[in-house]
């Protein structure tokens, strides 16, 4: 799934930031710059994807 950040501004000026396609804490890392730029955060809701692990592969070579 393609990762995107959706920003919605309501007629009353409320802003909703939705990180789509992210897993785990990656969504918070991806949206942090927007939260810092926009100021006070009213509330956060964690979607089920937040509790999934993001897949990271690590390789290690032993000896030569």
Phi, psi and omega in degrees: 000136179288137180270131178220158174242120181255129179242124180240131177246122181282164176302335179273000178092003177286141183246133177242125178249125181235120177267112184256131177089004179264153176234150179063210183283359178302327180296320179293321178295320183289330184258356184304317183297325178290317179299318180292321181289325185273342176103222188297133176263123181287308179201161178232142175236126179267126179279167179304329180297335180299327184272004175266152178277143173275142185276121178232128180256139179231137176242146179221132178252137179251130175054165175220000000 
